[in-house]
Amino acid sequence: MDTTDAWIRERTGIVARHFVDDGVVTSDLAVEAATRALETAGISSAQVDLIVCATVTGDTPFPSTAVWVQQKLGLSCPAFDVNAACAGFSYALATATGFVESGIADTVLLIGAEVFSRILDFTDRQTCVLFGDGAGAAIVQAADRPGIERTVLGADGSAAEILIMPGGGSREPATPETVAASRHRIFMPNGREVFKRAVTEMAASCREVLEKNGHSTDDVDLLIPHQANARIMHAVAERLHIPPEKAVIDVAEVGNTSAASIPIALDRAFRAGRMHEGDLVVFTSFGAGLTWGATAMRWTLPPMQEGAA
């Protein structure tokens, strides 16, 4: 196509990304991420009493990817998916938090997983250079220590057409014609507007979630935005007056992994020693829908990590 490696790096900050092998599906990545999260948290899979999976590239239109994860982990708890595209982890985190706060669940396995390589149109430079495959997971539990403070969410369906996969639903059921026309691939007819709205809504949601908890942007120790592209993330941090060293920009090695991007970036930041006990950490995301959200939390080390430097 009409592009170069230099153009991709300059416009997106992406240097490499990963695609699954043939035969590997979204739930396979989700199970691997879930297993690592359980090990890091020091709990057994038997303690999980709810699975929430954020994805738009599930194994099957139905049942949910969360059900396939449940089957592969050998569990019997409730399981369902959340579809908010690249804002999926924010929506799923709010859902998991609500289940714990209400007492319906004690231990939620929260997953963001995507296999975007299967829905890319490799003739479309606007989209095909951006997305990669991946998964991340976290455990949400009730605790006596400070943790998740608040999540704010937003949506604007009036702009739904500017980032969409048109085919495959009841509006455009699959036919030879829709497949030939690549209607079952990602379509972004107005990338400039997506960029502008992403910066605006992520920055605004961060300010909102901080203000509702009595914080200012100066209080933020680490900002973990959805890893859409480096230019968007730098623009969000700049608008919030958060210095670059306090923002996790992790898109270079993995690309945009949609609902998986925040938990992947969170995990990599944690393992790199960038998160410390008591840090105020803010997640923010933006995706098709249009949808967006932000979460403020006090970072606490997993029980098995307590006492570590």
C-alpha positions in Angstrom: 0.0 0.0 0.0 1.0 3.7 -0.2 2.9 3.9 3.1 6.3 3.5 4.6 7.7 2.4 7.9 8.8 5.9 8.6 5.3 7.3 7.9 3.8 4.7 10.3 6.3 5.5 13.1 5.9 9.3 12.7 2.1 9.3 12.5 1.3 6.6 15.2 4.4 5.8 17.2 4.0 2.1 16.4 7.1 0.2 15.6 5.9 -3.4 16.0 2.7 -5.3 16.8 1.7 -9.0 17.1 -0.8 -11.1 15.3 -2.0 -14.5 16.5 -1.2 -17.7 14.6 -3.8 -19.6 12.6 -6.2 -21.4 14.9 -5.6 -19.1 17.9 -8.7 -17.3 19.0 -9.5 -14.5 21.4 -10.4 -16.7 24.3 -6.9 -18.4 24.0 -5.2 -15.0 24.7 -7.7 -14.2 27.4 -7.1 -17.5 29.2 -3.3 -16.9 29.1 -3.7 -13.3 30.5 -6.2 -14.5 33.1 -3.8 -17.3 34.3 -1.0 -14.8 34.7 -3.2 -12.3 36.6 -4.4 -15.0 39.0 -0.7 -16.0 39.6 0.3 -12.4 40.2 -2.6 -11.8 42.6 -1.8 -15.0 44.4 -5.3 -16.4 44.2 -6.7 -19.6 42.8 -9.1 -19.8 39.9 -11.6 -21.5 42.3 -12.1 -18.1 44.0 -13.4 -16.4 40.8 -17.1 -16.0 41.0 -17.6 -13.8 37.9 -15.9 -13.3 34.5 -16.2 -10.1 32.6 -14.5 -9.9 29.2 -14.2 -6.7 27.2 -13.9 -7.5 23.5 -15.3 -6.7 20.0 -13.5 -9.6 18.3 -14.9 -12.5 20.2 -14.5 -16.2 19.3 -18.2 -16.3 18.1 -21.0 -13.7 17.8 -22.6 -15.7 20.6 -22.0 -17.2 23.1 -19.8 -14.7 24.7 -16.0 -15.0 24.8 -16.3 -15.0 28.6 -18.1 -18.3 28.4 -15.3 -19.9 26.3 -12.8 -18.6 28.9 -14.9 -20.1 31.7 -14.9 -23.4 29.9 -11.2 -23.4 29.3 -10.4 -22.5 32.9 -12.8 -25.2 34.2 -15.0 -22.8 36.2 -18.7 -22.6 36.7 -19.3 -18.9 37.6 -21.4 -16.4 35.6 -19.6 -14.9 32.6 -20.4 -12.3 30.0 -18.9 -9.8 27.6 -18.9 -6.0 27.4 -18.8 -4.3 24.0 -17.5 -0.8 24.1 -14.7 -1.2 21.5 -11.5 0.5 22.6 -13.2 1.9 25.7 -14.2 -1.7 26.7 -11.8 -2.0 29.6 -13.2 1.2 31.2 -16.7 0.0 30.8 -15.8 -3.5 32.0 -13.9 -2.2 35.0 -16.9 -0.1 36.1 -19.1 -3.2 35.7 -16.8 -5.4 37.8 -16.5 -2.7 40.5 -20.3 -2.4 40.6 -20.7 -6.2 41.1 -18.2 -6.2 44.0 -19.6 -3.0 45.6 -23.1 -4.4 45.5 -22.0 -7.7 47.1 -23.1 -9.8 44.1 -19.5 -10.9 43.5 -16.5 -11.2 45.7 -13.8 -11.9 43.1 -14.1 -10.8 39.5 -11.8 -11.9 36.7 -11.7 -8.8 34.4 -10.2 -9.3 30.9 -9.6 -7.2 27.8 -8.8 -9.3 24.8 -8.8 -8.7 21.0 -7.7 -10.5 17.8 -8.0 -7.5 15.5 -5.9 -9.0 12.8 -8.9 -11.0 11.7 -11.0 -7.9 10.9 -8.4 -5.6 9.3 -8.7 -4.4 5.7 -5.1 -4.5 4.5 -5.9 -2.2 1.7 -7.0 0.6 4.1 -4.0 2.6 5.3 -6.2 4.5 7.8 -6.8 1.4 9.9 -4.6 -1.5 9.0 -1.3 -0.1 10.3 -2.8 0.6 13.8 -4.2 -2.5 15.4 -2.6 -5.6 17.0 -3.7 -8.7 18.9 -3.3 -9.1 22.6 -5.0 -9.6 26.0 -4.6 -8.3 29.6 -6.4 -9.3 32.8 -6.9 -8.0 36.3 -8.6 -9.3 39.5 -11.1 -7.0 41.2 -11.9 -7.8 44.8 -13.3 -6.0 47.9 -10.5 -4.8 50.1 -10.0 -2.8 53.3 -7.2 -0.7 51.7 -7.8 2.2 49.3 -8.2 1.0 45.7 -10.7 2.0 42.9 -12.1 5.4 43.8 -14.5 6.1 40.9 -15.1 5.6 37.2 -16.9 8.0 34.8 -18.2 6.8 31.4 -19.6 8.6 28.4 -21.1 7.8 24.9 -22.3 9.7 21.8 -24.2 7.5 19.4 -24.7 10.4 17.1 -21.1 9.9 15.9 -21.3 6.1 15.7 -20.7 6.0 11.9 -17.2 7.5 12.1 -15.6 4.3 13.5 -17.5 1.1 12.7 -17.6 -2.4 11.3 -20.7 -2.2 9.2 -21.3 -5.8 8.3 -22.2 -8.9 10.2 -25.2 -7.6 12.3 -28.9 -7.3 11.7 -28.4 -4.2 9.7 -26.1 -5.9 7.1 -26.2 -9.7 7.5 -23.3 -11.5 5.9 -23.7 -12.1 2.2 -21.2 -12.7 -0.6 -21.6 -9.1 -1.6 -20.9 -7.7 1.9 -17.8 -9.9 2.3 -16.5 -8.8 -1.2 -17.0 -5.2 -0.2 -15.0 -5.6 3.0 -18.0 -4.6 5.1 -16.9 -7.0 7.8 -13.7 -5.0 8.4 -12.9 -1.9 10.4 -14.1 1.3 8.6 -12.9 4.8 9.8 -14.1 7.3 7.2 -13.1 10.3 9.3 -9.8 9.6 11.2 -9.2 13.3 11.9 -12.5 13.6 13.8 -11.8 10.4 15.7 -8.4 11.9 16.7 -10.0 15.2 17.9 -12.8 13.5 19.8 -10.4 11.0 21.5 -8.2 13.8 22.8 -11.2 15.9 24.0 -13.1 13.1 25.7 -10.2 11.4 27.3 -8.9 14.6 28.8 -12.4 15.7 29.9 -13.2 12.4 31.5 -9.9 12.5 33.4 -10.6 15.9 34.8 -14.2 14.8 35.7 -13.1 11.7 37.6 -10.4 13.6 39.5 -12.6 16.5 40.4 -15.3 14.2 41.7 -12.7 12.7 44.1 -11.2 16.0 45.2 -8.0 15.6 43.2 -6.3 17.8 40.7 -4.2 16.7 37.7 -1.1 17.6 39.8 -2.0 14.8 42.1 -1.7 12.1 39.4 1.3 9.9 39.8 0.7 7.8 36.6 -1.6 8.2 33.6 -2.4 5.1 31.6 -4.4 6.0 28.5 -5.8 3.7 25.9 -2.9 3.0 23.6 -4.5 4.3 20.4 -1.4 6.0 19.0 1.4 8.1 20.5 0.2 11.4 19.2 -3.2 11.1 20.8 -1.7 10.1 24.2 0.9 12.9 24.2 -1.9 15.3 23.3 -4.1 14.1 26.2 -1.2 14.4 28.7 -0.3 17.8 27.4 -4.0 19.0 27.7 -4.0 17.7 31.3 -0.6 19.3 32.1 0.7 15.9 33.1 4.5 15.6 32.3 5.5 12.9 29.8 7.4 10.9 32.5 4.1 10.4 34.3 2.3 9.0 31.2 2.6 5.4 30.0 3.1 5.4 26.3 3.4 1.7 25.4 2.1 1.6 21.9 5.4 1.2 20.1 5.8 -2.6 20.7 2.2 -3.8 20.6 0.1 -1.3 18.5 -3.5 -0.5 19.3 -4.9 -3.6 21.0 -8.3 -2.0 21.7 -9.9 -3.3 24.9 -6.7 -5.0 25.8 -4.5 -1.9 25.7 -5.0 -0.6 29.2 -4.4 -3.9 31.0 -1.4 -4.6 28.9 0.1 -1.2 29.5 -0.8 -1.5 33.2 1.0 -4.8 33.5 4.1 -3.7 31.7 4.2 -0.5 33.8 3.8 -2.6 37.0 6.6 -5.0 36.0 8.9 -2.2 35.0 8.6 -0.7 38.6 6.7 2.4 37.6 3.9 1.9 40.1 4.3 2.2 43.8 2.1 1.7 46.9 -0.3 4.6 47.3 0.2 6.1 43.8 -2.8 7.8 42.3 -3.2 6.1 38.9 -5.7 7.2 36.2 -6.8 5.1 33.3 -8.7 6.6 30.4 -10.0 5.3 27.1 -11.9 6.1 24.0 -13.5 3.9 21.3 -16.1 3.4 18.7 -19.7 4.2 19.7 -18.4 6.8 20.4 -17.6 5.6 23.9 -15.1 6.8 26.6 -14.3 6.6 30.2 -11.8 7.3 33.0 -11.0 5.6 36.3 -9.0 6.9 39.3 -7.5 4.5 41.8 -4.9 4.2 44.6 -2.4 1.5 43.5 -1.9 -1.2 46.1 0.5 -4.1 45.6 -1.0 -7.6 45.2 -0.8 -9.5 48.5 2.0 -11.8 47.2 4.0 -8.6 46.3 3.8 -6.9 49.7 7.1 -6.2 51.2 8.8 -6.1 47.8 11.0 -3.1 47.1 
